[in-house]
Amino acid sequence: MITARRSLSRVPVGSSAVVSRVSGARTVVRRLLEMGLVPGTTVTVQREAPLGDPVEVRVRNYALSIRRADALGIEVE
């Protein structure tokens, strides 16, 4: 089975996806991994700000707001 990979910033509000990879600056990647955005984790996009930044996601039963620039580095399936 082939799955399409895309950025977390492209997931529509109300949809879920599974994290496959986190990339970017070392400090940002470390912070995101520490907050639970590790490969294999399911995330749900809850809402986004009127201008699109930040994005609120539900991960491991808590709400997390991240910048759209950081969401671009999170690859999901």
Phi, psi and omega in degrees: 000129179259129178247143180278130178260140180209173180280149177299331180292345180265356180283127181290156179300134180093351181262157179245157178207165179249129180293129177248332181198146175239125180227166180137202178295143185306317182293322179292315180299316180299316180297316180295320178296320179295332179275002174106002180273063180262154179306135181098351181274137177274132177236146177238129178281115183277309182194168175223155181294158182307325179265007175092358182219122007273180178244133178260126179238153176256120181221129179050044175067029171214158181270137181226126176258127179229154178291149179299325179298323177287324179295332177296333181272359179259113181269130181234162177249000000 
